[in-house]
Amino acid sequence: MQVELSAVAPWAAIAVAVASLAYTIVSNRSKKIDDKIEQLKPWIESKASKEHTDVLQKRVELIDKRVTTVESELKHLPDKDTTHRLEIALKDLGIEVGRMAERIKPVAAMADRIQEALVEKVVG
């Protein structure tokens, strides 16, 4: 079984052409991607430089410490419900003080009369 070269030659030419086309497409795409990466490299390096990330890391740590401090300060403060109960208690306390003031007025009037009587007795 001998294969004639003239019968295989067209198929070999087609295979070489397809392989050449595939290589050209792949290498051209790779070159375009490499060119884009090279163009973006300075931008990427400026955005993700070690110094830049260190500064950002320090700022994040500082903010984290501040948030922790604020949270610890807020833990002992009353919440909304407690504040509302305090408001109601103060309102009730104000009402009670008003009632006591009304009840003390006659006692104060009696004390004034007793004082006047004592002053008249001492002077007279």
ABEGO torsion letter per residue (X at the ends): XBBBAAAAAAAAAAAAAAAAAAAAAAAAAAAAAAAAAAAAAAAAAAAABAAAAAAAAAAAAAAAAAAAAAAAAAAABBBAAAAAAAAAAAAAAAAAAAAAAAAAAAAAAAAAAAAAAAAAAAAX
